[in-house]
Amino acid sequence: MIEFYPVTRHIGAEVTGVDLRRSLSLDEVATIRRGLLDHLVLFFRDQHIDDEQHLRFALNFGTLNHPAFKKDGGSPIHVLDQTAPKGEGGDEWHSDNTFEPTPPMGSLLRCVQLPDVGGDTMWANTYLAYETLSAPLRRLCDELTAVHDITNSMRKAISKGHPFDLAEVQAAWPPLERPVVRVHAETGRRALFVNRASTTRLAGLADRENEALLPLLIDRVRDPEYQVRLRWRVGTLAFWDNRATQHYAVADYTERRRMHRVTINAFPEHRDKV
C-alpha cells in the first residue's frame, strides 16, 4: 500500500509502498497524483531504476517537456553533471521555465552520483508565499502581471561556458507577461508566481515601485517555514509540482554530482492559464 510520510508541516513527503521498476496501476497513479497535490514534492527512496523506468514513471503524470535550448540531442532524460555549480542558476530560488508559453507541470529528478558532502536540494511552498501576505497586498498582487524573460538565465549559462546562441534563444522565447498570482488547475489554490531567475519586472509599475515591491515578492519563498530540504542518496527520486513550488540546488560541493531529470507538461485537462 502506498503511504505518505510528511517531512515538514507544509511541504514534502516520503513515499513508501511502491516499486518504480514496474508499471503502475491506474489506482497507484491516482494515489501518487493526490499525494503530489497534497504535499507538493514527493521523495521516493531506494529506487534504483534505469532511464527507461524513470521515463515510464514520469509519463504517467504528463507529457514530455522539450525546451528549444536542450543540449543533449533531444533525449527525454536531461543529465545534470556538475562539479562546480556555483552561479550556474540552480543556486537561486526558481520555478522551471516560467518563460515558456506553458511552463512545465513538474520534474522528476533522480540521484545517480553524489559528492561525499553537500548537494542538497530545497523546495518552497508558493501557496503559502501568497496566502500569508497581508490582505491588501494579496488584493494588489491579484491584479498585477509580471514579465518573465529567459535572458538572465542564458547569460549565466553562457558565462559558464555553455555554447548557447543568446540571440537565437531569445528569438525562440521572447519575454512574456503573465499573472503574479496563478490559480492551480487541479486544486484551485492561488500561488505567488514570480521568481528570481526569470521575473524581470512588474508590468505597469514605475521603476521605483518595482524596486520596492518585486524583491519583496520574490523573497517570500526564503522563509524556512515554507521550505523542505532533501539530503540526497543514490537511488532517491524527487517529484515536484512546478505550479506550486520553487526550488534551490545548494551549490556547496566541488566533487562530481550527477542527476537525471525528466520534465513534464500537464495533461491538457490539468493545465491552468498563466
Order of alpha helices (4+ residues) and beta strands (2+ residues): beta-beta-alpha-beta-alpha-beta-beta-beta-beta-alpha-alpha-beta-alpha-alpha-beta-beta-beta-beta-alpha-beta-beta-beta-beta
